[in-house]
């Protein structure tokens, strides 16, 4: 092996330093800079009054901090003028248990738009969830724990359903039963009305179950965008999906069901995102009925 020394080494070192500094800045920026993604959802079932209705989809905060008292995150949300905020789990993290960061988010977000929330797997792991749940109830957040509600806007209405994460029912040794558990819960929640139906559920890997139950739109998270996003390939790894996950971020369709998967905001076991910025998804409903 040829050893580089003397003048050649001195010439290379500045370039290596530049590469190292540039890479570090890029990596840091890619973990603190929030990207807003706009997605339009079209359907003949969306009532005319809901044309232009905006939903901000927030997922997987994991007690991450975006500015003092979450002001950067909240400002980005407010600028989008949402009519509703949908939170699809993992507001808190079982490894980074600074609950105040989640509370700061809730305290600010309730002043922007009504919040509807479902749990993720991390909420099931720590006792602090009870404190978070109590605080959300006191501040007006609607927790949809295997429940549905009607959202009225103008003269029309749609249905909004929410599923508790299956980890509240099963342990990891029984995780193969998740699909059956979710399917049974959906069958008890979903009525046969003609209302346009949106489901909040943390787990994108169960998309086939949501489609089998003819949900119109699913909002989900959990996959963290695959944590590391590879050009032309996509996400590298996601919980419960493994390497090269099928559902890591963006819009998916199966039969008549659409699913939006958020890359989320924070990190958990793997502490950094690579080529995978924290994300807010802004969904606009587009009615194809006569306006």
BAVO-902448 format. One record per residue: x, y, z of N, C-alpha, C in turn. Coordinates in steps of 0.1 Angstrom, whole numbers. Last residue first. Example, Ala and Ser with C-alpha at 12.3 -4.5 7.8 and 13.67 -1.06 7.14 Angstrom:
! residues 2
+-------+-------+-------+-------+-------+-------+-------+-------+-------+
|    nu |    nv |    nw |   cau |   cav |   caw |    cu |    cv |    cw |
+-------+-------+-------+-------+-------+-------+-------+-------+-------+
|   128 |   -22 |    71 |   137 |   -11 |    71 |   129 |     0 |    79 |
|   132 |   -57 |    78 |   123 |   -45 |    78 |   132 |   -33 |    78 |
+-------+-------+-------+-------+-------+-------+-------+-------+-------+
END
This chain:
! residues 291
+-------+-------+-------+-------+-------+-------+-------+-------+-------+
|    nu |    nv |    nw |   cau |   cav |   caw |    cu |    cv |    cw |
+-------+-------+-------+-------+-------+-------+-------+-------+-------+
|  -698 |   220 |   -80 |  -697 |   230 |   -69 |  -708 |   241 |   -72 |
|  -703 |   186 |   -83 |  -706 |   199 |   -89 |  -706 |   209 |   -78 |
|  -675 |   168 |   -70 |  -689 |   170 |   -72 |  -691 |   184 |   -78 |
|  -649 |   165 |   -64 |  -652 |   164 |   -79 |  -667 |   164 |   -81 |
|  -630 |   183 |   -41 |  -643 |   177 |   -44 |  -644 |   176 |   -59 |
|  -601 |   178 |   -25 |  -606 |   184 |   -38 |  -619 |   177 |   -42 |
|  -583 |   186 |     3 |  -593 |   178 |    -2 |  -599 |   186 |   -15 |
|  -549 |   188 |     9 |  -560 |   196 |     5 |  -571 |   187 |    -2 |
|  -525 |   184 |    33 |  -534 |   177 |    24 |  -546 |   186 |    21 |
|  -492 |   186 |    41 |  -504 |   195 |    40 |  -513 |   189 |    29 |
|  -470 |   172 |    62 |  -478 |   170 |    50 |  -490 |   179 |    51 |
|  -438 |   179 |    73 |  -452 |   182 |    75 |  -459 |   180 |    62 |
|  -408 |   162 |    81 |  -418 |   165 |    72 |  -431 |   169 |    78 |
|  -372 |   162 |    81 |  -384 |   162 |    88 |  -395 |   167 |    80 |
|  -355 |   148 |    52 |  -358 |   159 |    61 |  -371 |   156 |    69 |
|  -334 |   129 |    42 |  -347 |   125 |    46 |  -352 |   136 |    57 |
|  -306 |   123 |    40 |  -314 |   126 |    28 |  -329 |   124 |    30 |
|  -309 |   107 |    71 |  -300 |   110 |    60 |  -308 |   111 |    47 |
|  -314 |   113 |   105 |  -320 |   111 |    92 |  -309 |   115 |    81 |
|  -303 |    98 |   136 |  -302 |   108 |   125 |  -310 |   103 |   113 |
|  -305 |    77 |   155 |  -306 |    91 |   159 |  -306 |   102 |   148 |
|  -326 |    50 |   158 |  -315 |    55 |   149 |  -316 |    71 |   150 |
|  -347 |    52 |   177 |  -335 |    43 |   179 |  -323 |    47 |   171 |
|  -358 |    81 |   167 |  -359 |    73 |   179 |  -346 |    65 |   180 |
|  -366 |   115 |   155 |  -359 |   102 |   154 |  -361 |    94 |   167 |
|  -393 |   135 |   140 |  -382 |   132 |   149 |  -375 |   118 |   146 |
|  -413 |   137 |   119 |  -404 |   148 |   123 |  -392 |   144 |   131 |
|  -426 |   119 |    90 |  -424 |   122 |   104 |  -414 |   134 |   106 |
|  -432 |   112 |    65 |  -419 |   108 |    69 |  -417 |   111 |    84 |
|  -466 |    99 |    62 |  -456 |   110 |    65 |  -443 |   105 |    69 |
|  -485 |    86 |    37 |  -475 |    82 |    47 |  -466 |    94 |    49 |
|  -517 |    83 |    27 |  -506 |    92 |    28 |  -498 |    89 |    40 |
|  -536 |    62 |     6 |  -529 |    63 |    19 |  -518 |    73 |    18 |
|  -568 |    54 |    -7 |  -556 |    62 |    -8 |  -550 |    63 |     6 |
|  -589 |    30 |   -22 |  -583 |    35 |   -10 |  -570 |    42 |   -13 |
|  -599 |    14 |   -41 |  -605 |    28 |   -40 |  -599 |    35 |   -28 |
|  -570 |    -3 |   -48 |  -584 |    -3 |   -51 |  -590 |    11 |   -50 |
|  -547 |    17 |   -34 |  -550 |     3 |   -36 |  -565 |     2 |   -37 |
|  -520 |    41 |   -35 |  -534 |    37 |   -38 |  -535 |    22 |   -40 |
|  -501 |    65 |   -17 |  -502 |    52 |   -22 |  -517 |    49 |   -25 |
|  -478 |    92 |   -13 |  -492 |    88 |   -16 |  -492 |    74 |   -22 |
|  -452 |    94 |    12 |  -459 |    98 |     0 |  -473 |    92 |    -1 |
|  -430 |    68 |    25 |  -435 |    82 |    24 |  -442 |    84 |    11 |
|  -431 |    40 |    27 |  -422 |    48 |    35 |  -425 |    62 |    36 |
|  -439 |     9 |    20 |  -446 |    21 |    23 |  -438 |    30 |    32 |
|  -420 |   -10 |    16 |  -430 |    -8 |     5 |  -437 |     6 |     7 |
|  -386 |    -7 |    25 |  -400 |    -8 |    28 |  -409 |    -4 |    17 |
|  -358 |   -18 |    27 |  -365 |   -13 |    15 |  -380 |   -14 |    16 |
|  -360 |   -39 |    55 |  -353 |   -32 |    45 |  -361 |   -29 |    33 |
|  -390 |   -37 |    76 |  -377 |   -42 |    73 |  -370 |   -33 |    62 |
|  -415 |   -33 |    86 |  -414 |   -35 |    72 |  -400 |   -40 |    68 |
|  -413 |   -27 |   113 |  -423 |   -36 |   109 |  -424 |   -39 |    94 |
|  -396 |     3 |   106 |  -401 |    -6 |   116 |  -413 |   -14 |   110 |
|  -376 |     5 |    76 |  -387 |    10 |    84 |  -392 |    -1 |    94 |
|  -349 |    15 |    55 |  -354 |     5 |    66 |  -365 |    12 |    73 |
|  -345 |    31 |    32 |  -337 |    19 |    35 |  -343 |    10 |    44 |
|  -366 |    46 |     7 |  -363 |    44 |    21 |  -355 |    31 |    23 |
|  -353 |    49 |   -26 |  -363 |    53 |   -16 |  -357 |    49 |    -2 |
|  -340 |    48 |   -52 |  -344 |    36 |   -45 |  -355 |    39 |   -34 |
|  -331 |    71 |   -62 |  -337 |    62 |   -72 |  -342 |    49 |   -65 |
|  -311 |    76 |   -34 |  -316 |    81 |   -47 |  -320 |    69 |   -56 |
|  -323 |    66 |    -2 |  -313 |    64 |   -13 |  -319 |    69 |   -26 |
|  -327 |    78 |    30 |  -334 |    77 |    16 |  -323 |    77 |     6 |
|  -330 |    64 |    61 |  -320 |    69 |    51 |  -327 |    67 |    37 |
|  -358 |    62 |    71 |  -347 |    67 |    79 |  -335 |    73 |    70 |
|  -382 |    57 |    60 |  -371 |    47 |    57 |  -358 |    51 |    63 |
|  -399 |    76 |    69 |  -393 |    78 |    56 |  -383 |    68 |    52 |
|  -408 |    66 |    93 |  -397 |    76 |    93 |  -391 |    78 |    80 |
|  -430 |    49 |    96 |  -419 |    44 |    88 |  -407 |    54 |    88 |
|  -450 |    62 |   112 |  -443 |    51 |   117 |  -430 |    47 |   110 |
|  -480 |    71 |    96 |  -466 |    75 |    98 |  -457 |    63 |   101 |
|  -510 |    80 |    78 |  -502 |    71 |    86 |  -488 |    77 |    87 |
|  -543 |    83 |    68 |  -531 |    90 |    71 |  -523 |    82 |    81 |
|  -564 |    72 |    42 |  -557 |    68 |    54 |  -545 |    78 |    56 |
|  -595 |    74 |    26 |  -582 |    80 |    28 |  -576 |    76 |    42 |
|  -616 |    55 |    25 |  -613 |    64 |    14 |  -599 |    69 |    15 |
|  -618 |    20 |    33 |  -615 |    34 |    38 |  -611 |    43 |    26 |
|  -624 |    -7 |    28 |  -629 |     4 |    19 |  -629 |    18 |    25 |
|  -613 |   -28 |    40 |  -624 |   -22 |    47 |  -629 |    -9 |    40 |
|  -591 |   -32 |    23 |  -602 |   -43 |    24 |  -615 |   -37 |    31 |
|  -576 |   -10 |    30 |  -582 |   -11 |    17 |  -593 |   -21 |    16 |
|  -568 |   -17 |    55 |  -575 |    -5 |    54 |  -583 |    -5 |    40 |
|  -553 |   -40 |    49 |  -564 |   -41 |    58 |  -573 |   -29 |    56 |
|  -532 |   -30 |    33 |  -542 |   -40 |    27 |  -554 |   -41 |    36 |
|  -518 |   -14 |    52 |  -526 |    -8 |    41 |  -536 |   -17 |    35 |
|  -501 |   -19 |    73 |  -514 |   -26 |    73 |  -524 |   -20 |    62 |
|  -479 |    -4 |    72 |  -478 |   -17 |    67 |  -491 |   -25 |    67 |
|  -485 |    20 |    85 |  -487 |    19 |    71 |  -486 |     5 |    65 |
|  -499 |    28 |   115 |  -492 |    17 |   109 |  -494 |    16 |    93 |
|  -514 |    47 |   128 |  -500 |    48 |   129 |  -493 |    39 |   119 |
|  -543 |    62 |   114 |  -537 |    50 |   119 |  -522 |    50 |   118 |
|  -572 |    77 |   107 |  -559 |    80 |   112 |  -554 |    67 |   119 |
|  -592 |    78 |    78 |  -588 |    70 |    89 |  -574 |    75 |    94 |
|  -621 |    92 |    64 |  -607 |    93 |    66 |  -603 |    86 |    79 |
|  -647 |    89 |    41 |  -642 |    85 |    54 |  -626 |    86 |    54 |
|  -677 |   103 |    30 |  -663 |   102 |    27 |  -656 |    99 |    41 |
|  -708 |    85 |    36 |  -698 |    96 |    39 |  -684 |    93 |    34 |
|  -726 |    66 |    32 |  -719 |    70 |    20 |  -710 |    81 |    23 |
|  -725 |    40 |    58 |  -730 |    53 |    52 |  -721 |    56 |    40 |
|  -719 |    18 |    72 |  -721 |    16 |    58 |  -727 |    29 |    52 |
|  -693 |    24 |    97 |  -707 |    21 |    93 |  -708 |    21 |    78 |
|  -666 |    12 |   114 |  -670 |    17 |   101 |  -685 |    13 |    98 |
|  -661 |    -2 |   138 |  -662 |    13 |   137 |  -668 |    18 |   125 |
|  -660 |   -29 |   134 |  -669 |   -24 |   145 |  -671 |    -9 |   144 |
|  -640 |   -31 |   115 |  -654 |   -36 |   112 |  -664 |   -31 |   122 |
|  -618 |   -22 |   128 |  -624 |   -13 |   118 |  -638 |   -18 |   114 |
|  -613 |   -43 |   146 |  -617 |   -30 |   151 |  -623 |   -21 |   140 |
|  -606 |   -63 |   128 |  -618 |   -65 |   137 |  -622 |   -51 |   142 |
|  -583 |   -52 |   117 |  -594 |   -56 |   108 |  -607 |   -57 |   117 |
|  -566 |   -51 |   139 |  -570 |   -39 |   132 |  -582 |   -41 |   124 |
|  -563 |   -79 |   144 |  -568 |   -70 |   154 |  -573 |   -57 |   148 |
|  -552 |   -88 |   120 |  -565 |   -93 |   124 |  -571 |   -84 |   135 |
|  -527 |   -74 |   120 |  -537 |   -72 |   109 |  -551 |   -77 |   113 |
|  -514 |   -83 |   144 |  -518 |   -69 |   142 |  -529 |   -68 |   132 |
|  -504 |  -108 |   148 |  -518 |  -107 |   149 |  -523 |   -93 |   146 |
|  -476 |  -106 |   149 |  -482 |  -111 |   137 |  -497 |  -111 |   137 |
|  -470 |   -98 |   175 |  -472 |   -87 |   165 |  -478 |   -93 |   152 |
|  -465 |  -112 |   197 |  -478 |  -115 |   191 |  -480 |  -105 |   179 |
|  -442 |  -102 |   207 |  -442 |  -117 |   204 |  -455 |  -120 |   196 |
|  -448 |   -77 |   214 |  -441 |   -79 |   202 |  -440 |   -93 |   198 |
|  -483 |   -77 |   225 |  -469 |   -75 |   227 |  -461 |   -79 |   214 |
|  -514 |   -59 |   218 |  -504 |   -71 |   217 |  -491 |   -67 |   222 |
|  -526 |   -35 |   224 |  -534 |   -48 |   226 |  -524 |   -60 |   226 |
|  -509 |   -15 |   219 |  -517 |   -14 |   232 |  -525 |   -27 |   235 |
|  -500 |   -21 |   194 |  -491 |   -24 |   206 |  -498 |   -22 |   219 |
|  -518 |   -10 |   176 |  -520 |   -24 |   181 |  -511 |   -28 |   192 |
|  -529 |    23 |   184 |  -518 |    14 |   179 |  -520 |     0 |   184 |
|  -563 |    31 |   178 |  -552 |    29 |   188 |  -541 |    20 |   181 |
|  -576 |    48 |   150 |  -572 |    35 |   156 |  -561 |    37 |   167 |
|  -603 |    68 |   140 |  -590 |    67 |   146 |  -587 |    54 |   153 |
|  -621 |    85 |   114 |  -619 |    74 |   123 |  -605 |    74 |   128 |
|  -644 |   108 |   103 |  -630 |   107 |   107 |  -629 |    96 |   117 |
|  -667 |   115 |    76 |  -663 |   107 |    88 |  -648 |   107 |    90 |
|  -681 |   147 |    68 |  -674 |   135 |    65 |  -671 |   128 |    78 |
|  -708 |   169 |    56 |  -700 |   163 |    67 |  -692 |   151 |    61 |
|  -722 |   202 |    47 |  -718 |   188 |    45 |  -710 |   182 |    57 |
|  -725 |   229 |    48 |  -737 |   221 |    49 |  -734 |   206 |    48 |
|  -696 |   236 |    66 |  -707 |   241 |    57 |  -719 |   233 |    59 |
|  -687 |   207 |    79 |  -681 |   219 |    73 |  -691 |   224 |    63 |
|  -681 |   183 |   105 |  -691 |   191 |    97 |  -684 |   203 |    92 |
|  -672 |   151 |   111 |  -666 |   164 |   109 |  -676 |   172 |   100 |
|  -679 |   127 |   134 |  -683 |   133 |   122 |  -678 |   147 |   122 |
|  -658 |    99 |   145 |  -665 |   112 |   147 |  -669 |   118 |   134 |
|  -649 |    68 |   161 |  -651 |    77 |   149 |  -659 |    89 |   153 |
|  -623 |    49 |   177 |  -636 |    57 |   177 |  -637 |    64 |   163 |
|  -599 |    40 |   187 |  -609 |    31 |   182 |  -623 |    37 |   181 |
|  -594 |    69 |   200 |  -590 |    55 |   204 |  -600 |    45 |   200 |
|  -589 |    98 |   192 |  -597 |    88 |   186 |  -592 |    74 |   188 |
|  -589 |   126 |   211 |  -582 |   113 |   209 |  -592 |   103 |   204 |
|  -589 |   159 |   205 |  -598 |   148 |   204 |  -589 |   135 |   201 |
|  -578 |   185 |   227 |  -574 |   175 |   217 |  -584 |   164 |   217 |
|  -583 |   202 |   248 |  -593 |   201 |   238 |  -589 |   192 |   226 |
|  -568 |   203 |   271 |  -566 |   214 |   261 |  -575 |   213 |   249 |
|  -575 |   180 |   285 |  -577 |   193 |   291 |  -576 |   205 |   281 |
|  -566 |   160 |   268 |  -580 |   161 |   271 |  -584 |   175 |   276 |
|  -538 |   165 |   269 |  -545 |   167 |   257 |  -560 |   168 |   259 |
|  -533 |   158 |   296 |  -531 |   172 |   292 |  -538 |   174 |   278 |
|  -539 |   131 |   296 |  -547 |   140 |   305 |  -546 |   154 |   300 |
|  -520 |   122 |   278 |  -534 |   120 |   275 |  -543 |   129 |   283 |
|  -496 |   128 |   293 |  -499 |   134 |   280 |  -514 |   133 |   276 |
|  -500 |   111 |   315 |  -499 |   125 |   317 |  -502 |   133 |   304 |
|  -499 |    86 |   301 |  -511 |    90 |   309 |  -511 |   105 |   312 |
|  -473 |    85 |   291 |  -484 |    87 |   282 |  -497 |    91 |   289 |
|  -455 |    79 |   310 |  -458 |    93 |   308 |  -469 |    96 |   299 |
|  -450 |    52 |   309 |  -461 |    56 |   318 |  -464 |    71 |   316 |
|  -444 |    38 |   277 |  -440 |    46 |   288 |  -452 |    51 |   296 |
|  -454 |    23 |   255 |  -443 |    18 |   262 |  -439 |    26 |   275 |
|  -474 |    34 |   240 |  -477 |    22 |   248 |  -466 |    18 |   257 |
|  -462 |    54 |   225 |  -471 |    58 |   236 |  -474 |    46 |   245 |
|  -449 |    40 |   205 |  -441 |    45 |   217 |  -450 |    49 |   228 |
|  -468 |    34 |   186 |  -463 |    23 |   194 |  -455 |    28 |   206 |
|  -493 |    60 |   188 |  -483 |    52 |   181 |  -478 |    41 |   190 |
|  -527 |    72 |   188 |  -515 |    67 |   194 |  -506 |    60 |   184 |
|  -542 |   100 |   172 |  -542 |    86 |   175 |  -528 |    83 |   181 |
|  -562 |   131 |   172 |  -549 |   123 |   176 |  -552 |   108 |   177 |
|  -570 |   162 |   160 |  -574 |   148 |   162 |  -562 |   139 |   162 |
|  -575 |   196 |   168 |  -565 |   185 |   167 |  -572 |   172 |   169 |
|  -584 |   226 |   152 |  -588 |   215 |   160 |  -578 |   203 |   157 |
|  -557 |   250 |   149 |  -569 |   243 |   143 |  -572 |   232 |   153 |
|  -541 |   267 |   166 |  -541 |   268 |   151 |  -553 |   262 |   145 |
|  -542 |   262 |   192 |  -546 |   276 |   188 |  -546 |   277 |   173 |
|  -531 |   237 |   194 |  -545 |   239 |   197 |  -550 |   252 |   193 |
|  -503 |   241 |   191 |  -511 |   237 |   180 |  -526 |   238 |   182 |
|  -493 |   249 |   216 |  -493 |   258 |   205 |  -503 |   254 |   194 |
|  -497 |   226 |   232 |  -501 |   240 |   237 |  -502 |   250 |   226 |
|  -484 |   206 |   217 |  -499 |   206 |   219 |  -504 |   220 |   223 |
|  -457 |   214 |   220 |  -464 |   213 |   207 |  -479 |   214 |   208 |
|  -454 |   213 |   247 |  -452 |   225 |   241 |  -459 |   225 |   227 |
|  -457 |   185 |   251 |  -467 |   194 |   257 |  -466 |   208 |   250 |
|  -434 |   176 |   238 |  -447 |   172 |   233 |  -458 |   181 |   238 |
|  -415 |   187 |   256 |  -415 |   191 |   242 |  -428 |   187 |   235 |
|  -420 |   175 |   280 |  -424 |   189 |   279 |  -424 |   193 |   264 |
|  -410 |   149 |   281 |  -424 |   151 |   278 |  -428 |   165 |   275 |
|  -384 |   135 |   274 |  -386 |   149 |   277 |  -400 |   152 |   273 |
|  -373 |   109 |   269 |  -385 |   111 |   277 |  -388 |   125 |   282 |
|  -363 |    90 |   247 |  -360 |   104 |   249 |  -373 |   109 |   256 |
|  -374 |    64 |   245 |  -359 |    66 |   248 |  -356 |    80 |   252 |
|  -400 |    66 |   238 |  -397 |    58 |   250 |  -382 |    59 |   254 |
|  -414 |    97 |   230 |  -405 |    86 |   227 |  -401 |    79 |   239 |
|  -445 |   112 |   216 |  -434 |   110 |   226 |  -425 |    98 |   223 |
|  -460 |   110 |   194 |  -456 |   123 |   198 |  -445 |   123 |   208 |
|  -468 |    86 |   181 |  -454 |    88 |   185 |  -451 |   103 |   187 |
|  -496 |    96 |   159 |  -488 |    88 |   168 |  -474 |    92 |   170 |
|  -507 |   114 |   139 |  -508 |   100 |   138 |  -497 |    92 |   146 |
|  -528 |   141 |   139 |  -516 |   136 |   145 |  -516 |   121 |   146 |
|  -542 |   166 |   120 |  -542 |   151 |   123 |  -529 |   147 |   128 |
|  -560 |   195 |   122 |  -546 |   189 |   124 |  -548 |   175 |   128 |
|  -578 |   216 |   100 |  -578 |   204 |   109 |  -564 |   199 |   110 |
|  -575 |   236 |    83 |  -588 |   235 |    90 |  -588 |   225 |   100 |
|  -544 |   255 |    82 |  -552 |   243 |    81 |  -565 |   245 |    88 |
|  -524 |   275 |    71 |  -538 |   278 |    74 |  -547 |   265 |    73 |
|  -497 |   274 |    69 |  -505 |   266 |    59 |  -520 |   268 |    61 |
|  -487 |   288 |    90 |  -486 |   294 |    77 |  -494 |   287 |    66 |
|  -489 |   270 |   111 |  -498 |   281 |   110 |  -498 |   288 |    96 |
|  -467 |   253 |   106 |  -481 |   248 |   106 |  -491 |   260 |   104 |
|  -446 |   270 |   110 |  -447 |   263 |    97 |  -462 |   258 |    95 |
|  -450 |   276 |   137 |  -450 |   287 |   127 |  -453 |   281 |   113 |
|  -445 |   252 |   149 |  -458 |   258 |   150 |  -460 |   269 |   139 |
|  -418 |   248 |   143 |  -428 |   238 |   139 |  -441 |   245 |   138 |
|  -407 |   270 |   157 |  -405 |   268 |   142 |  -415 |   259 |   136 |
|  -415 |   267 |   184 |  -420 |   278 |   176 |  -418 |   277 |   161 |
|  -412 |   249 |   205 |  -416 |   244 |   192 |  -421 |   255 |   182 |
|  -399 |   263 |   225 |  -413 |   260 |   226 |  -420 |   255 |   213 |
|  -375 |   272 |   202 |  -380 |   273 |   215 |  -395 |   271 |   216 |
|  -371 |   246 |   176 |  -371 |   260 |   181 |  -377 |   260 |   195 |
|  -381 |   217 |   177 |  -379 |   226 |   166 |  -381 |   240 |   170 |
|  -373 |   187 |   192 |  -376 |   201 |   194 |  -372 |   209 |   182 |
|  -389 |   155 |   197 |  -380 |   164 |   191 |  -383 |   178 |   193 |
|  -407 |   136 |   207 |  -401 |   146 |   216 |  -390 |   154 |   210 |
|  -416 |   123 |   184 |  -406 |   117 |   192 |  -399 |   126 |   201 |
|  -432 |   129 |   162 |  -424 |   139 |   167 |  -413 |   134 |   176 |
|  -449 |   113 |   143 |  -436 |   109 |   148 |  -427 |   120 |   153 |
|  -467 |   136 |   123 |  -465 |   123 |   128 |  -451 |   122 |   134 |
|  -494 |   155 |   110 |  -482 |   155 |   119 |  -480 |   141 |   124 |
|  -510 |   171 |    84 |  -507 |   157 |    89 |  -493 |   158 |    97 |
|  -534 |   194 |    81 |  -520 |   192 |    83 |  -518 |   179 |    90 |
|  -558 |   198 |    57 |  -555 |   190 |    68 |  -539 |   190 |    69 |
|  -583 |   219 |    43 |  -569 |   216 |    44 |  -566 |   209 |    58 |
|  -607 |   221 |    17 |  -605 |   218 |    31 |  -590 |   213 |    33 |
|  -613 |   223 |   -10 |  -603 |   232 |    -5 |  -600 |   230 |    10 |
|  -645 |   211 |    -5 |  -635 |   215 |   -15 |  -626 |   226 |   -10 |
|  -665 |   207 |    13 |  -651 |   203 |    17 |  -641 |   206 |     7 |
|  -688 |   212 |     0 |  -684 |   221 |    11 |  -670 |   219 |    15 |
|  -691 |   189 |   -16 |  -687 |   202 |   -22 |  -682 |   212 |   -12 |
|  -675 |   159 |    -3 |  -687 |   168 |    -5 |  -682 |   182 |   -10 |
|  -659 |   133 |   -19 |  -657 |   145 |   -11 |  -668 |   155 |   -13 |
|  -665 |   114 |   -38 |  -672 |   113 |   -26 |  -670 |   125 |   -16 |
|  -648 |   119 |   -59 |  -662 |   122 |   -61 |  -670 |   121 |   -48 |
|  -617 |   132 |   -50 |  -626 |   122 |   -50 |  -640 |   127 |   -53 |
|  -582 |   140 |   -45 |  -594 |   141 |   -53 |  -604 |   130 |   -51 |
|  -560 |   156 |   -26 |  -567 |   143 |   -27 |  -580 |   146 |   -34 |
|  -527 |   170 |   -30 |  -542 |   171 |   -32 |  -548 |   157 |   -33 |
|  -501 |   178 |    -8 |  -508 |   167 |   -16 |  -523 |   170 |   -17 |
|  -471 |   193 |    -1 |  -485 |   195 |    -4 |  -490 |   184 |   -13 |
|  -448 |   193 |    25 |  -452 |   186 |    12 |  -467 |   188 |    10 |
|  -423 |   210 |    40 |  -437 |   209 |    38 |  -440 |   203 |    25 |
|  -396 |   202 |    60 |  -401 |   203 |    47 |  -416 |   201 |    47 |
|  -375 |   217 |    84 |  -388 |   211 |    81 |  -392 |   213 |    67 |
|  -344 |   210 |    95 |  -351 |   219 |    86 |  -364 |   211 |    81 |
|  -330 |   192 |   110 |  -337 |   203 |   118 |  -345 |   212 |   108 |
|  -317 |   174 |    94 |  -324 |   169 |   106 |  -332 |   179 |   114 |
|  -303 |   187 |    75 |  -313 |   177 |    70 |  -321 |   171 |    82 |
|  -285 |   202 |    89 |  -296 |   209 |    83 |  -307 |   199 |    79 |
|  -267 |   180 |    95 |  -274 |   188 |   106 |  -287 |   195 |   100 |
|  -258 |   173 |    70 |  -265 |   163 |    78 |  -273 |   170 |    89 |
|  -246 |   197 |    61 |  -257 |   191 |    54 |  -265 |   181 |    62 |
|  -226 |   199 |    80 |  -236 |   210 |    79 |  -248 |   204 |    72 |
|  -211 |   176 |    74 |  -217 |   178 |    88 |  -228 |   188 |    88 |
|  -203 |   181 |    48 |  -212 |   169 |    51 |  -219 |   171 |    64 |
|  -186 |   203 |    52 |  -198 |   204 |    44 |  -208 |   193 |    46 |
|  -166 |   191 |    68 |  -175 |   203 |    73 |  -187 |   204 |    65 |
|  -156 |   172 |    50 |  -161 |   168 |    64 |  -171 |   179 |    69 |
|  -148 |   187 |    28 |  -158 |   177 |    27 |  -164 |   173 |    40 |
|  -128 |   203 |    41 |  -140 |   209 |    35 |  -151 |   199 |    33 |
|  -110 |   183 |    49 |  -116 |   191 |    59 |  -129 |   198 |    53 |
|  -102 |   173 |    24 |  -109 |   164 |    33 |  -116 |   172 |    44 |
|   -89 |   196 |    15 |  -100 |   192 |     8 |  -109 |   182 |    16 |
|   -67 |   198 |    34 |   -77 |   209 |    33 |   -90 |   204 |    26 |
|   -54 |   172 |    28 |   -60 |   175 |    40 |   -70 |   186 |    40 |
|   -40 |   173 |     3 |   -53 |   166 |     4 |   -60 |   170 |    17 |
|   -17 |   187 |     8 |   -26 |   192 |    -3 |   -40 |   185 |    -1 |
|    -4 |   172 |    27 |    -8 |   186 |    30 |   -18 |   192 |    20 |
|     2 |   149 |    12 |    -7 |   149 |    24 |   -12 |   163 |    27 |
|    20 |   160 |    -7 |     7 |   154 |   -11 |    -3 |   153 |     0 |
|    42 |   167 |     9 |    34 |   178 |     3 |    20 |   172 |    -2 |
|    41 |   140 |    32 |    48 |   152 |    27 |    38 |   161 |    21 |
|    24 |   110 |    19 |    31 |   119 |    29 |    37 |   131 |    23 |
|     7 |    81 |    16 |     8 |    95 |    11 |    14 |   103 |    23 |
|    18 |    49 |     8 |    15 |    58 |    19 |    17 |    73 |    14 |
|     6 |    22 |    -9 |    14 |    34 |   -10 |     9 |    44 |     0 |
|     8 |   -12 |     0 |     0 |     0 |     0 |     9 |    12 |     0 |
+-------+-------+-------+-------+-------+-------+-------+-------+-------+
END
